[in-house]
Amino acid sequence: MDTLARLVDEKPLVIFSKSSCCMSHSTKSFLRGFGANPTIYELDQMPNGQQIERALLQLGCRPSVPAVFIGQQFVGGNNTVMGLHVQNKLVPLLMRAKAIWIWNEK
């Protein structure tokens, strides 16, 4: 868990992903569509990726990726992110975390 905390510390938007995971890809693309520039950790390309994945599972992220942290807080996976968007709660979270600065909904 300490490793996880260090990786998300002082970063407004962090996504734990696997390079072969289509849901991870869609989550990354979706959040970038808001103008966010997330810090992305590809667990399958990291030497300690399995250790981090176990920590994510302990946090309750099922499946383990994608795992999204906004403002150093664990938000959840793809379904949670999409749910927040549908409820009009995602943009305010991203703005409070300073992951995005402006949003002009058209």
Buried (B, 14 or more C-beta within 10 A) or exposed (E): EEEBEEBBEEBBBBBBBBEEBEBBBBBBEBBBEBEBEBBBBBBBEBEEBEEBBEBBEEBEBEBBBBBBBBBBEBBBBBEBBBEBBEEEEBBEBBBEBEBBEEEEEE
